Amino acid sequence: MAYEGYMLILFGVVIVIQQGIIYLMYVRIRQLLGELGTIHGRMRMTDTELENLITRVEEFKRGKL
């Protein structure tokens, strides 16, 4: 009977450790999603800005700049 008691305690500790790891992963995922939102905000371009960039790159490739 004592062997089963030790196994029960061991598995209980393992479950608690796993829950801690899952919580840490959850927190890290939330941090990464927040960073993704800020990066997305910096990368927004309008259609006219994109068209201007394309034309400037094409002019640079042709050597007209």
Secondary structure, DSSP 8 states (H G I E B T S, - for coil): -HHHHHHHHHHHHHHHHHHHHHHHHHHHHHHHHHHHHHHHHHT---HHHHHHHHHHHHHHHHT--
